């Protein structure tokens, strides 16, 4: 991961700066979106939901705002409401692969894995070989305990341009769930600074200790905010 990646301190500072702009002009959707992103990245997820809720009331037909609001709701566990908002964000005549993937992720958390996989397939028709969608699909296979297919999908995803460290971590989790702990730790440490690699391995061990609760997989540790 590039050393220029923002730290928690950077995100907190950005949230403070954008908060000032937001309070001066709360009706600007671009400012609201940027502020909410900074809040999410600095761990203030409930506040991000509040900002996006207000933005969605001001911009009820803005699909970008609705998409961000739906994702934020899912992050704080309001899954049914998240799905309802994401459904409103989806325009059948102009489908957005990001929204489709987010809908799939919520459906997976609701236990509707086959339906979720259909959404990922639709997203991949629009954006073939998109690593974030393939990562979600791989986790969906894991949730149905098809760990071989999950590993195959995630191994392909990590080779693609644009794959971020979360994709590799998801692969490490799936490999670990199959009992190959040493290999999983090696994957978790790859291409990362030592501090982040240590955080990833600690998170991996935590998730593997809770492997009966597969719904936890794919959730980034605190050091892995985006």
Residue, then its C-alpha position, 0 to 999 in steps of 0.5 A: x500500500x502506498x506510504x502516502x495513504x491517509x492516516x487516522x489523523x489525516x482523516x480526522x483533520x479532513x473531517x474537521x475542515x469539511x465539517x466547517x464547509x458543510x455547516x456553511x453550505x449544507x445544501x451542497x451535495x458534493x460537500x456533504x458526500x466528501x464530509x460523510x466519507x471523511x467521517x466514515x474513514x475517521x470512525x464516525x459512522x453514525x454521524x456520517x449517516x446523519x449527514x447523508x440522511x439530510x443530504x438525501x432529504x434535500x436531494x431525493x433523486x440524487x442517486x450518488x447521494x442515495x448510494x452513499x447513504x445506503x452504504x453508510x446505513x449498512x455499515x451501522x447495521x441498518x440493513x433493511x433500511x439500507x436495502x430500501x435506500x439502495x433500491x431507490x438509488x438504482x436506476x434500471x435504465x442507467x444501472x450502476x455497478x457500484x449500487x448493484x454490488x452494494x445491494x448484493x453485500x446487504x443481501x449477503x448480510x441478510x442471508x440471501x446469498x443466491x440473490x446477492x450473487x445475482x446482483x454481483x453477476x449483474x454488476x460484473x456485466x457492467x464492469x467486468x473483472x472489477x476486483x471489488x465486485x469479485x471480492x464481494x462475490x468470493x465472500x458470498x461463496x464463503x458465506x454459503x461455505x463453498x470455500x473452494x469457489x471463494x478461494x478461486x474467485x478471490x485469487x483471481x481478484x487479487x491479480x487484477x489492476x485496482x485490487x486494494x489490500x482488502x481483497x488480499x485480506x479476504x483471500x487470507x481469511x478464506x484460505x485460513x478458514x480451510x485450515x491453511x493458517x501459515x499460508x493465510x498469514x503469509x497472504x495477509x502480510x504481503x505488500x503491506x507496511x509492517x504496522x498494517x501487516x501486523x494489524x491484518x494478521x491480528x484481525x485474521x487470527x481474530x476472525x479465524x477464532x470466530x470462524x463459525x460466524x462467517x458473517x464477520x468475514x470481509x469486514x475490515x479491521x480498524x486500520x483498514x478504513x476506506 
